[in-house]
Amino acid sequence: MENKAYITASELAELLGISVSRAYRIIHDMNKELANKGYLTVAGRVPTKYFEERWYSGKELKCI
């Protein structure tokens, strides 16, 4: 994955092979987790590092 701070729903959908609406739901859930930990979030985007930690146990991706 490129060195981007955030991943968008469309990028997430392409990466995981899911619909964009499902990707938004995943992002919403991850942003809710972050908000509960006291972090500020951006609607429709999730920090790339956090996504990689939650989805791939912190392994950096190189496919987008």
Backbone torsions as a table, in degrees:
resi	resn	phi	psi	omega
1	MET	NA	140.7	179.3
2	GLU	-60.4	161.8	176.8
3	ASN	-79.5	72.4	177.9
4	LYS	-108.2	144.4	180.0
5	ALA	-69.3	-37.6	-176.8
6	TYR	-127.6	152.1	172.9
7	ILE	-112.5	137.8	-178.3
8	THR	-93.4	169.1	179.9
9	ALA	-63.0	-40.3	-179.6
10	SER	-66.7	-38.0	176.7
11	GLU	-67.0	-41.3	178.9
12	LEU	-64.3	-41.9	178.5
13	ALA	-60.7	-44.2	179.6
14	GLU	-65.5	-44.2	-177.9
15	LEU	-62.5	-42.4	-175.9
16	LEU	-94.9	-8.4	-179.4
17	GLY	69.8	40.8	180.0
18	ILE	-124.3	172.7	178.5
19	SER	-72.9	158.2	179.1
20	VAL	-65.4	-37.6	179.4
21	SER	-64.3	-37.1	175.9
22	ARG	-67.2	-38.3	178.2
23	ALA	-63.1	-40.3	176.5
24	TYR	-61.7	-38.4	179.4
25	ARG	-64.6	-43.3	178.3
26	ILE	-62.3	-45.0	179.1
27	ILE	-63.0	-42.7	178.0
28	HIS	-57.8	-45.7	-179.7
29	ASP	-64.9	-42.1	179.0
30	MET	-66.8	-39.7	177.8
31	ASN	-65.3	-34.2	176.9
32	LYS	-64.7	-42.0	176.7
33	GLU	-59.7	-45.7	-179.8
34	LEU	-63.9	-42.5	179.5
35	ALA	-62.5	-39.2	178.4
36	ASN	-65.3	-24.0	176.9
37	LYS	-88.3	-1.8	177.2
38	GLY	96.2	7.9	179.2
39	TYR	-87.9	150.8	171.9
40	LEU	-79.8	146.8	-178.4
41	THR	-127.6	163.6	176.7
42	VAL	-119.8	122.7	-178.3
43	ALA	-59.6	135.1	177.1
44	GLY	80.1	2.4	179.3
45	ARG	-142.1	152.0	176.9
46	VAL	-136.3	144.5	178.1
47	PRO	-56.6	131.8	-177.4
48	THR	-57.3	-43.8	-179.7
49	LYS	-60.3	-42.6	-179.5
50	TYR	-65.4	-43.0	177.1
51	PHE	-58.3	-47.0	-179.1
52	GLU	-62.5	-39.3	178.7
53	GLU	-65.4	-45.1	-176.4
54	ARG	-74.4	-38.4	-172.5
55	TRP	-92.5	-35.9	-173.3
56	TYR	-125.1	23.8	178.3
57	SER	55.9	33.3	175.0
58	GLY	86.4	0.4	178.8
59	LYS	-74.9	128.9	-179.6
60	GLU	-72.2	136.7	179.6
61	LEU	-96.8	149.8	-179.9
62	LYS	-129.1	29.5	-173.7
63	CYS	-104.7	-8.1	176.9
64	ILE	-107.0	NA	NA
